[in-house]
Amino acid sequence: MFRRALAFVAAAVFSLSAFAVEPISEGHDYTLVQPPRAAAPGNKVEVLEFFWYRCPHCFQLEPGLAKWLKTLPKDTQIRRVPAVFRPDWLPASKLYYTLEQMKLLDRLHEKVFNAYHIDNLDLDNPAVLGSWVAKQGVNRKQFEALYTSFAIQSKATQGAQLATTYAIRGVPAFIVDGKYATSVSQTGSETRLFEVLDQLIAKARAERAHKKAK
């Protein structure tokens, strides 16, 4: 009886350890942003996601990312930033900011990814983009007027500058609260990426609380 109980306890401990999340390691799972940048104003921990609609790795990550975002704590917010490393990245950036301005991201963000990667549509081509937008039930003239506006061009430029500020070299990449940088290439897998992000968010939250308590 004693041996059986001991075996049960050992099995339970093994089961718990199998599901334990490995603590994050600086230099392996994430790197420090040097110098750290000011976080977004307010009380929420900010996660920046740098991406490109035409990036196959961003497309592959999107389903898991969308699922993870549903678990995001109420004191945390994500801000997506379409990176612009070359001139040919600009159209996709403008597309994102136009959809954001028109409050269409919730409905069309995933569909844009699918249009590029599954339907093989060249949404960088204004004629193709205009036709696609109309098929989504969006006012084409209103969309095109905003897409070509100075305001959207400026937002795309600011996004490009932000990627430079954080020394982003590839996408998808994440910055937590202006201090910590991570990516799938660092963590080694999507599953580990989300574990690392969760722990970095908790770390940033604790640091904010400590600073506020002083």
N, C-alpha and C positions, 0 to 999 in steps of 0.2 A: 504493500500500500504506500509506504513512504517513497519507494523508488518511483512508483507511478505518479505520485504527486510532484516529485522533483522533476520528472520528465515533463509534466504538464507546465510547470513554472518555466523551465528552460525553453520549451516551445513557445510559450507566450512572450518571453523576453526576445527570442529570435524574431518572432512575428512583428513585434513593435519596432525592433531595430531595422527590419527590412523596409519599413515604411517611414523611418525617420529621414528627415531632410538634411542633407549634408550642409554644414555651415559654409558660408561664402568665404572665399579666399582672395584677398587683394593681389592683383598681379596675375591671377589665374582666371577667376570668374568675372572680375571687373577691374577697372583702373580708375585712379583718381583724376579728376579734371584739374589741370594746373594752368593758371590759378582757378580756383572755384568761381563760378559765376553766381550772380544774384538770382535767387529763385523768384518765381512769379509772385507778385503781391497777393496777400491773402493768407489764409490759414491752411490751405491745402498743399500737400506734397505734389509736386509737378513731375510728370514723366513725359519727356520729349521722345517722340518716335520719328526718326529720319527715314524716309522711304522714297521710292520712285515707282510709279505705277507700272512701268515697263520692266522693272527688275524681277527676274524669275524667283529669286530668293524671297523677296517681299510678297510675291503672289503665293508662294508656298507657305509662308508664315501666317498669312492673313486669317485662315480659318481658326487656327489655334489662338491667335491674338484676339480675334473677336470673341472667342469663348472666354479667354482670360479676362478681358475687359468687363465682362458681366460680373466678375468676382471682385472687382476693384473696390476698395473701401471708400466710404463716403467722404473721407478726408483726403482723398487722392484724386487727381485729375490728369488726363492725358491730353497732350497737344501734339497733333501730327504736323510734321514739317516736311513738305516735299523738297528733297535736296535738289540742287542744280549744280552739277560738277562740270557740265559742258553745255554749249548752246542748245543741243538737241534734247536736253532734259527740260528745257523751259516750257514747252507746250503742255506737258503733263502737270507741271507745277501750276500753271495758269488754270488748267482744267480743275484741279483740286480747289483752288481758292475761289473760282467762280461758283462751283457747287456749294462751297461753304457759305458764300455770300447769299446764295439763293436758298439756303437751308434745305439742300437736297442730298447732303452727304449720307444721312441715315438710310435713304432709299437707293442711292446710286453708287456709293463708294465701292461696294463689292462688285457691282455690275461693270464698273469701269475696269477693274482688274480682269474680269472675265472677258470683256470686249477685246482687250489687248492680248490676253494669253490663251483664251479658248477659241474665240471667234476670229482671232487674227486680224482685227480691224486696226487700221492705222489712224487712231484718233488724234495723232499729231497733225494730220491733214485737215485743215479747216472745213473742207467740203464734207469729208467723211464724218467728222465730229458733229457738224451741224445736222446732218441727216440722222445720225444716231441719237442725238439729243431730242430731236423731234419725235422719234419713235418711242422715246421714254415718256412722252406726254408733256415735255417741257416746251415753253414758248421759245422757239428758235431765235427770233429776232432779239428778244430780251436777253437770252443767253449770250448771243454773239456780241451784242453791244457791251455787255459786262466783261466778257472774255478778252476783248480787245481794248479795254479801258486802261487808262493810266493807273487807276487804283489797283487793279489786279496785277499789272506789271510791277508796281511798287511792292506789293505783297510777295510776289515771287522773288524779287530781288532781295528783300529782307530775309526770306527763307534761305536763300543762297548764302547770305552773309552770316546767318546763324550757324549754318553747317561749318563755315570757315572758322567761326569763333570757337566752336567746340572741337576743331581739328578732326572732323568726321572724314574718314577716308573711304568708307564704303557703306552700303545699306543692305538690310535694315540695321539700324543702330539706335541705342537708347541712352538717354541721359536722365538720371534721377536727381531731382532737386538742385540741378546745377553743379553737382559735386561728383557724381559717379557715372562712369560710362561702361556699357556692356553691350554684347551682341551674341548672336548664335555662334559666330566664329570663335568667340572667347569661351563661351560656356560649353560648347561641344554638341549641344542638342537643344531642340525647342523646349522639351520638358525642363531641362536644367535652366534654360533662359528664364522661364517664368518663375521658377524657384528662386533664382538670383534676384529677379526684379522684386518679388515679394519681400525678400530679406532686406534689400536696399531701401525699399519703401519704409519698412519698419525701422531701419537704422536712421533714415532721414527724419522720421516722425519723432523718434526718441531725442535726436539732436535738437529739433525744433522745441520740444517740450523742455529740455534742459536749458536752452537759451532763454526761453520765456520765463523760466523759474528764477533766473538770476536777477 
